[in-house]
Amino acid sequence: MSALHPHVDQADNPDSDSETPQALVESRALAANRSTWVSVVVNVVLSTVQVVVGVLTKSQALVADGVHSLSDLVSDFVVLWASRHSKKDPDADHPYGHQRFENAASLFLGVLLLAVGAGMLWNATQLIQHHDEIPTVDASALWVALAALVSKELLFRYMLMVAKEVKSSMLVANAWHARSDAASSLVVGLGILGNMAGYPLLDPIAALIVGLMVAKMGWGFGWSALHDLLDRSADLAEVAAITDTIRQTEGVRDVHDLRTRKMGDMILVDVHLGVDKHLTVEAGHAIAVDAQERVLQRHRVLSLMTHVDPV
């Protein structure tokens, strides 16, 4: 994700977040649909204009940028597909729900970007090797690149705002995909400008840089999603927040062996609770239920499995 790597706060504010896990899943799905359809419209227009104008004006960099926008369109539909399936209720085959469709979608997006970036690198390298045949680019290509830059930057800001509202890493990935397009459009604009100034080699060099940016971002997304699919734990800040919520539950004397797993953007938690050894089984169970309800209300936890230990 290059130097523009995004960050989303993982620890929730216990006093402000009271949505149930199911409500979080539904709100995330609605936000994904809304923001992604906006991205679809923008990418259809941009990819069409960029490829057509790039071919007509003989700009390899603009064509590469158009292909990048086209890959955005594919990723948008992957996000729509994942958001639709991730909100399904648990069933016999998926007792914890279907939130990992989001992780799978993020992995697919990463592989897609890596493949697109590799293709761009190959095409640009071939053109650089035959630089004597590079034509002068028409000025209209520059205006299209600038228009794409502005459009992608505005789209990125909108999509990232929505992603942060619902705390969805899949939507964050899709938003930063749009930001990478804005950065690539800037590089393309500079390459076209250099071509027009009498340095034709700058146009394929710009296409080469765009390919490197796309490939690097794809690797970052794919690697992160792979770790989530391999049961990566929640980050330390969120683990600490969950532990603190459990400790504040009346009757809990000790918290240990707390383990977490990512499930989409939700979390599965296992924990041992220490309670007074003189309590009845019923009383100890009531404390565990109270701790569970507090955690589910205050954090993005899908399920909390407790084991009560006598203290």
C-alpha positions as a Markdown table, in Angstrom:
| # | Residue | x | y | z |
|---|---|---|---|---|
| 1 | Met | 0.0 | 0.0 | 0.0 |
| 2 | Ser | 3.1 | 2.1 | -0.4 |
| 3 | Ala | 3.6 | 5.2 | 1.8 |
| 4 | Leu | -0.1 | 5.7 | 1.8 |
| 5 | His | -0.9 | 2.7 | 4.0 |
| 6 | Pro | -4.2 | 3.2 | 5.8 |
| 7 | His | -4.9 | 2.8 | 9.5 |
| 8 | Val | -8.3 | 2.2 | 11.1 |
| 9 | Asp | -8.6 | 2.4 | 14.9 |
| 10 | Gln | -9.5 | -1.1 | 16.2 |
| 11 | Ala | -10.3 | -0.3 | 19.8 |
| 12 | Asp | -13.9 | 0.9 | 20.2 |
| 13 | Asn | -15.0 | 3.5 | 22.8 |
| 14 | Pro | -17.1 | 1.5 | 25.3 |
| 15 | Asp | -19.3 | 4.6 | 26.0 |
| 16 | Ser | -20.1 | 5.3 | 22.4 |
| 17 | Asp | -20.5 | 1.9 | 20.6 |
| 18 | Ser | -23.6 | 0.0 | 21.7 |
| 19 | Glu | -24.5 | -1.7 | 18.4 |
| 20 | Thr | -25.0 | -5.5 | 18.6 |
| 21 | Pro | -22.8 | -7.7 | 16.4 |
| 22 | Gln | -25.7 | -8.3 | 14.0 |
| 23 | Ala | -26.4 | -4.6 | 13.7 |
| 24 | Leu | -22.7 | -3.9 | 12.9 |
| 25 | Val | -22.8 | -6.6 | 10.2 |
| 26 | Glu | -26.0 | -5.1 | 8.6 |
| 27 | Ser | -24.8 | -1.5 | 8.8 |
| 28 | Arg | -21.4 | -2.5 | 7.2 |
| 29 | Ala | -23.3 | -4.3 | 4.4 |
| 30 | Leu | -25.5 | -1.2 | 3.7 |
| 31 | Ala | -22.5 | 1.1 | 3.7 |
| 32 | Ala | -20.5 | -1.2 | 1.4 |
| 33 | Asn | -23.4 | -1.3 | -1.1 |
| 34 | Arg | -23.9 | 2.5 | -1.0 |
| 35 | Ser | -20.2 | 3.6 | -1.4 |
| 36 | Thr | -19.4 | 0.8 | -3.8 |
| 37 | Trp | -22.1 | 1.7 | -6.3 |
| 38 | Val | -20.8 | 5.3 | -6.3 |
| 39 | Ser | -17.4 | 3.9 | -7.1 |
| 40 | Val | -18.9 | 1.7 | -9.9 |
| 41 | Val | -20.3 | 4.7 | -11.7 |
| 42 | Val | -17.1 | 6.7 | -11.4 |
| 43 | Asn | -14.9 | 3.8 | -12.6 |
| 44 | Val | -17.1 | 3.0 | -15.6 |
| 45 | Val | -16.9 | 6.5 | -16.8 |
| 46 | Leu | -13.2 | 6.9 | -16.1 |
| 47 | Ser | -11.9 | 3.6 | -17.4 |
| 48 | Thr | -13.9 | 4.1 | -20.7 |
| 49 | Val | -12.6 | 7.7 | -21.2 |
| 50 | Gln | -9.0 | 6.9 | -20.2 |
| 51 | Val | -8.6 | 3.8 | -22.5 |
| 52 | Val | -10.3 | 5.5 | -25.5 |
| 53 | Val | -8.4 | 8.8 | -25.2 |
| 54 | Gly | -5.2 | 6.9 | -24.4 |
| 55 | Val | -5.4 | 4.9 | -27.6 |
| 56 | Leu | -6.4 | 7.9 | -29.7 |
| 57 | Thr | -3.6 | 10.1 | -28.2 |
| 58 | Lys | -1.1 | 7.2 | -28.2 |
| 59 | Ser | -0.4 | 7.5 | -24.4 |
| 60 | Gln | 0.7 | 4.2 | -22.9 |
| 61 | Ala | 0.5 | 5.7 | -19.4 |
| 62 | Leu | -3.1 | 6.8 | -19.9 |
| 63 | Val | -4.1 | 3.4 | -21.2 |
| 64 | Ala | -2.4 | 1.8 | -18.1 |
| 65 | Asp | -4.3 | 4.2 | -15.9 |
| 66 | Gly | -7.5 | 3.2 | -17.6 |
| 67 | Val | -6.8 | -0.5 | -17.0 |
| 68 | His | -6.2 | 0.3 | -13.4 |
| 69 | Ser | -9.6 | 2.0 | -13.2 |
| 70 | Leu | -11.1 | -1.1 | -14.9 |
| 71 | Ser | -9.5 | -3.2 | -12.2 |
| 72 | Asp | -11.3 | -1.0 | -9.6 |
| 73 | Leu | -14.6 | -1.8 | -11.3 |
| 74 | Val | -13.9 | -5.5 | -10.9 |
| 75 | Ser | -12.9 | -5.0 | -7.2 |
| 76 | Asp | -16.1 | -3.0 | -6.7 |
| 77 | Phe | -18.2 | -6.0 | -7.7 |
| 78 | Val | -16.1 | -8.3 | -5.5 |
| 79 | Val | -16.9 | -6.0 | -2.6 |
| 80 | Leu | -20.6 | -6.1 | -3.4 |
| 81 | Trp | -20.5 | -9.9 | -3.6 |
| 82 | Ala | -18.7 | -10.2 | -0.3 |
| 83 | Ser | -20.9 | -7.8 | 1.5 |
| 84 | Arg | -24.0 | -9.6 | 0.4 |
| 85 | His | -22.7 | -13.0 | 1.6 |
| 86 | Ser | -21.0 | -11.8 | 4.8 |
| 87 | Lys | -24.3 | -10.7 | 6.3 |
| 88 | Lys | -26.0 | -14.1 | 6.0 |
| 89 | Asp | -27.1 | -15.7 | 9.3 |
| 90 | Pro | -25.1 | -18.6 | 10.8 |
| 91 | Asp | -26.0 | -22.0 | 9.5 |
| 92 | Ala | -25.0 | -25.6 | 10.0 |
| 93 | Asp | -21.9 | -25.3 | 7.8 |
| 94 | His | -20.9 | -21.9 | 9.2 |
| 95 | Pro | -22.0 | -21.7 | 12.9 |
| 96 | Tyr | -20.0 | -18.5 | 13.5 |
| 97 | Gly | -21.5 | -16.7 | 10.5 |
| 98 | His | -20.1 | -15.7 | 7.1 |
| 99 | Gln | -18.0 | -12.7 | 7.9 |
| 100 | Arg | -14.9 | -14.3 | 6.5 |
| 101 | Phe | -16.2 | -13.7 | 3.0 |
| 102 | Glu | -14.8 | -10.2 | 3.6 |
| 103 | Asn | -11.4 | -11.6 | 4.3 |
| 104 | Ala | -11.6 | -13.8 | 1.2 |
| 105 | Ala | -12.7 | -10.8 | -0.9 |
| 106 | Ser | -9.7 | -8.7 | 0.4 |
| 107 | Leu | -7.4 | -11.6 | -0.5 |
| 108 | Phe | -8.9 | -11.8 | -4.0 |
| 109 | Leu | -8.5 | -8.0 | -4.4 |
| 110 | Gly | -4.8 | -8.3 | -3.4 |
| 111 | Val | -4.2 | -11.0 | -6.0 |
| 112 | Leu | -6.1 | -9.1 | -8.6 |
| 113 | Leu | -4.0 | -5.9 | -8.0 |
| 114 | Leu | -0.8 | -7.9 | -8.1 |
| 115 | Ala | -1.7 | -9.4 | -11.4 |
| 116 | Val | -2.8 | -6.1 | -12.9 |
| 117 | Gly | 0.4 | -4.5 | -11.7 |
| 118 | Ala | 2.6 | -7.2 | -13.2 |
| 119 | Gly | 0.8 | -6.8 | -16.6 |
| 120 | Met | 1.4 | -3.1 | -16.5 |
| 121 | Leu | 5.1 | -3.6 | -15.7 |
| 122 | Trp | 5.5 | -6.0 | -18.6 |
| 123 | Asn | 3.8 | -3.7 | -21.1 |
| 124 | Ala | 5.8 | -0.7 | -20.0 |
| 125 | Thr | 9.1 | -2.6 | -20.0 |
| 126 | Gln | 8.4 | -3.7 | -23.6 |
| 127 | Leu | 7.7 | -0.2 | -24.7 |
| 128 | Ile | 10.8 | 1.2 | -23.0 |
| 129 | Gln | 13.0 | -1.4 | -24.8 |
| 130 | His | 11.6 | 0.0 | -28.1 |
| 131 | His | 11.7 | 3.7 | -27.1 |
| 132 | Asp | 12.6 | 4.8 | -30.6 |
| 133 | Glu | 9.0 | 4.0 | -31.6 |
| 134 | Ile | 7.3 | 6.1 | -28.9 |
| 135 | Pro | 5.1 | 8.8 | -30.5 |
| 136 | Thr | 4.4 | 12.2 | -29.1 |
| 137 | Val | 1.2 | 12.3 | -27.0 |
| 138 | Asp | -1.6 | 14.7 | -27.7 |
| 139 | Ala | -2.4 | 17.4 | -25.1 |
| 140 | Ser | -6.0 | 16.1 | -24.6 |
| 141 | Ala | -4.5 | 13.1 | -22.7 |
| 142 | Leu | -3.1 | 15.5 | -20.1 |
| 143 | Trp | -6.6 | 17.0 | -19.4 |
| 144 | Val | -8.1 | 13.5 | -19.0 |
| 145 | Ala | -5.3 | 12.5 | -16.6 |
| 146 | Leu | -6.0 | 15.7 | -14.5 |
| 147 | Ala | -9.7 | 15.0 | -14.5 |
| 148 | Ala | -9.1 | 11.4 | -13.4 |
| 149 | Leu | -6.8 | 12.7 | -10.6 |
| 150 | Val | -9.5 | 15.0 | -9.2 |
| 151 | Ser | -12.3 | 12.4 | -9.5 |
| 152 | Lys | -10.3 | 9.6 | -7.8 |
| 153 | Glu | -9.2 | 11.8 | -4.9 |
| 154 | Leu | -12.8 | 12.9 | -4.2 |
| 155 | Leu | -13.9 | 9.3 | -4.5 |
| 156 | Phe | -11.2 | 8.1 | -2.1 |
| 157 | Arg | -12.2 | 10.7 | 0.6 |
| 158 | Tyr | -15.8 | 9.7 | 0.3 |
| 159 | Met | -15.2 | 6.0 | 0.5 |
| 160 | Leu | -12.7 | 6.2 | 3.4 |
| 161 | Met | -15.2 | 8.3 | 5.4 |
| 162 | Val | -17.8 | 5.6 | 5.0 |
| 163 | Ala | -15.3 | 2.8 | 5.7 |
| 164 | Lys | -14.2 | 4.5 | 9.0 |
| 165 | Glu | -17.8 | 5.0 | 10.1 |
| 166 | Val | -18.5 | 1.3 | 10.0 |
| 167 | Lys | -14.9 | 0.2 | 10.8 |
| 168 | Ser | -14.6 | -2.1 | 7.8 |
| 169 | Ser | -11.1 | -3.2 | 6.6 |
| 170 | Met | -12.6 | -4.4 | 3.3 |
| 171 | Leu | -14.0 | -1.0 | 2.6 |
| 172 | Val | -10.8 | 0.6 | 3.7 |
| 173 | Ala | -8.9 | -1.5 | 1.2 |
| 174 | Asn | -11.3 | -0.5 | -1.6 |
| 175 | Ala | -11.0 | 3.2 | -0.6 |
| 176 | Trp | -7.2 | 3.1 | -0.7 |
| 177 | His | -7.4 | 1.3 | -4.0 |
| 178 | Ala | -9.1 | 4.5 | -5.2 |
| 179 | Arg | -6.4 | 6.6 | -3.7 |
| 180 | Ser | -3.8 | 4.6 | -5.5 |
| 181 | Asp | -5.6 | 5.5 | -8.7 |
| 182 | Ala | -5.4 | 9.2 | -7.8 |
| 183 | Ala | -1.6 | 8.8 | -7.2 |
| 184 | Ser | -1.2 | 6.9 | -10.4 |
| 185 | Ser | -3.1 | 9.6 | -12.3 |
| 186 | Leu | -0.7 | 12.2 | -11.0 |
| 187 | Val | 2.3 | 10.1 | -12.2 |
| 188 | Val | 0.6 | 9.6 | -15.5 |
| 189 | Gly | 0.0 | 13.4 | -15.9 |
| 190 | Leu | 3.7 | 14.1 | -15.2 |
| 191 | Gly | 4.7 | 11.4 | -17.8 |
| 192 | Ile | 2.4 | 12.9 | -20.4 |
| 193 | Leu | 3.7 | 16.4 | -19.7 |
| 194 | Gly | 7.3 | 15.1 | -20.1 |
| 195 | Asn | 6.4 | 13.4 | -23.4 |
| 196 | Met | 4.9 | 16.7 | -24.7 |
| 197 | Ala | 8.0 | 18.6 | -23.6 |
| 198 | Gly | 10.2 | 16.4 | -25.8 |
| 199 | Tyr | 11.0 | 13.5 | -23.6 |
| 200 | Pro | 8.8 | 10.7 | -25.0 |
| 201 | Leu | 10.4 | 8.0 | -22.7 |
| 202 | Leu | 8.7 | 9.6 | -19.7 |
| 203 | Asp | 5.3 | 8.3 | -20.8 |
| 204 | Pro | 6.2 | 4.6 | -20.5 |
| 205 | Ile | 8.3 | 5.3 | -17.4 |
| 206 | Ala | 5.1 | 6.7 | -15.8 |
| 207 | Ala | 3.3 | 3.6 | -16.8 |
| 208 | Leu | 6.1 | 1.5 | -15.2 |
| 209 | Ile | 5.7 | 3.5 | -11.9 |
| 210 | Val | 2.0 | 3.0 | -11.9 |
| 211 | Gly | 2.5 | -0.8 | -12.3 |
| 212 | Leu | 4.9 | -0.9 | -9.4 |
| 213 | Met | 2.4 | 1.1 | -7.2 |
| 214 | Val | -0.4 | -1.3 | -8.1 |
| 215 | Ala | 1.6 | -4.4 | -7.6 |
| 216 | Lys | 3.0 | -3.3 | -4.2 |
| 217 | Met | -0.5 | -2.4 | -3.0 |
| 218 | Gly | -1.9 | -5.7 | -4.1 |
| 219 | Trp | 0.8 | -7.6 | -2.2 |
| 220 | Gly | 0.0 | -5.6 | 1.0 |
| 221 | Phe | -3.7 | -6.3 | 0.8 |
| 222 | Gly | -3.3 | -9.9 | 0.0 |
| 223 | Trp | -0.7 | -10.6 | 2.7 |
| 224 | Ser | -2.9 | -8.9 | 5.4 |
| 225 | Ala | -6.0 | -10.8 | 4.3 |
| 226 | Leu | -4.1 | -14.1 | 4.3 |
| 227 | His | -3.1 | -13.6 | 7.9 |
| 228 | Asp | -6.7 | -12.8 | 8.9 |
| 229 | Leu | -7.8 | -16.1 | 7.2 |
| 230 | Leu | -5.2 | -17.9 | 9.3 |
| 231 | Asp | -6.8 | -16.7 | 12.6 |
| 232 | Arg | -4.7 | -13.6 | 13.3 |
| 233 | Ser | -5.6 | -12.1 | 16.6 |
| 234 | Ala | -7.0 | -8.7 | 17.1 |
| 235 | Asp | -4.5 | -5.9 | 17.8 |
| 236 | Leu | -3.2 | -5.2 | 21.2 |
| 237 | Ala | -5.2 | -2.1 | 21.8 |
| 238 | Glu | -8.5 | -3.9 | 21.2 |
| 239 | Val | -7.5 | -6.9 | 23.3 |
| 240 | Ala | -6.6 | -4.5 | 26.1 |
| 241 | Ala | -10.0 | -2.8 | 25.8 |
| 242 | Ile | -11.9 | -6.1 | 25.8 |
| 243 | Thr | -9.9 | -7.3 | 28.9 |
| 244 | Asp | -10.7 | -4.0 | 30.7 |
| 245 | Thr | -14.4 | -4.4 | 30.0 |
| 246 | Ile | -14.4 | -7.9 | 31.4 |
| 247 | Arg | -12.4 | -6.8 | 34.5 |
| 248 | Gln | -14.9 | -4.1 | 35.3 |
| 249 | Thr | -17.8 | -6.7 | 35.4 |
| 250 | Glu | -19.1 | -7.1 | 38.9 |
| 251 | Gly | -17.9 | -10.4 | 40.4 |
| 252 | Val | -14.9 | -10.9 | 38.1 |
| 253 | Arg | -11.8 | -11.2 | 40.2 |
| 254 | Asp | -9.3 | -12.3 | 37.5 |
| 255 | Val | -9.0 | -12.4 | 33.7 |
| 256 | His | -6.5 | -14.7 | 32.0 |
| 257 | Asp | -5.9 | -16.8 | 28.9 |
| 258 | Leu | -7.8 | -14.3 | 26.7 |
| 259 | Arg | -7.5 | -15.3 | 23.0 |
| 260 | Thr | -8.9 | -13.6 | 19.9 |
| 261 | Arg | -9.4 | -14.5 | 16.3 |
| 262 | Lys | -10.5 | -12.3 | 13.4 |
| 263 | Met | -13.7 | -13.1 | 11.7 |
| 264 | Gly | -14.1 | -10.6 | 8.9 |
| 265 | Asp | -14.0 | -7.3 | 10.8 |
| 266 | Met | -15.6 | -9.0 | 13.8 |
| 267 | Ile | -13.7 | -10.9 | 16.6 |
| 268 | Leu | -14.1 | -14.3 | 18.3 |
| 269 | Val | -13.0 | -14.3 | 21.9 |
| 270 | Asp | -12.1 | -17.1 | 24.4 |
| 271 | Val | -11.4 | -16.2 | 28.0 |
| 272 | His | -11.0 | -17.6 | 31.5 |
| 273 | Leu | -12.8 | -15.7 | 34.3 |
| 274 | Gly | -11.8 | -16.0 | 37.9 |
| 275 | Val | -14.7 | -15.7 | 40.4 |
| 276 | Asp | -15.1 | -16.3 | 44.1 |
| 277 | Lys | -14.8 | -20.0 | 44.8 |
| 278 | His | -17.6 | -19.9 | 47.4 |
| 279 | Leu | -20.2 | -18.9 | 44.8 |
| 280 | Thr | -22.7 | -21.3 | 43.5 |
| 281 | Val | -22.5 | -22.5 | 39.9 |
| 282 | Glu | -25.6 | -20.5 | 39.1 |
| 283 | Ala | -24.0 | -17.3 | 40.5 |
| 284 | Gly | -20.7 | -17.9 | 38.6 |
| 285 | His | -22.7 | -18.5 | 35.4 |
| 286 | Ala | -24.6 | -15.2 | 35.9 |
| 287 | Ile | -21.3 | -13.3 | 36.2 |
| 288 | Ala | -20.0 | -14.9 | 33.0 |
| 289 | Val | -23.2 | -14.0 | 31.2 |
| 290 | Asp | -23.0 | -10.4 | 32.4 |
| 291 | Ala | -19.4 | -10.1 | 31.2 |
| 292 | Gln | -20.4 | -11.6 | 27.8 |
| 293 | Glu | -23.2 | -9.1 | 27.3 |
| 294 | Arg | -21.0 | -6.1 | 28.3 |
| 295 | Val | -18.4 | -7.2 | 25.7 |
| 296 | Leu | -20.8 | -7.8 | 22.9 |
| 297 | Gln | -22.4 | -4.4 | 23.5 |
| 298 | Arg | -19.2 | -2.4 | 23.7 |
| 299 | His | -16.9 | -4.1 | 21.2 |
| 300 | Arg | -17.0 | -5.6 | 17.7 |
| 301 | Val | -17.1 | -9.1 | 19.2 |
| 302 | Leu | -19.2 | -11.7 | 17.4 |
| 303 | Ser | -18.9 | -14.4 | 20.1 |
| 304 | Leu | -17.4 | -14.6 | 23.6 |
| 305 | Met | -16.7 | -18.1 | 25.0 |
| 306 | Thr | -16.0 | -18.0 | 28.8 |
| 307 | His | -14.6 | -20.6 | 31.2 |
| 308 | Val | -15.2 | -19.9 | 34.9 |
| 309 | Asp | -12.3 | -20.6 | 37.3 |
| 310 | Pro | -12.7 | -20.6 | 41.1 |
| 311 | Val | -10.5 | -18.0 | 42.9 |
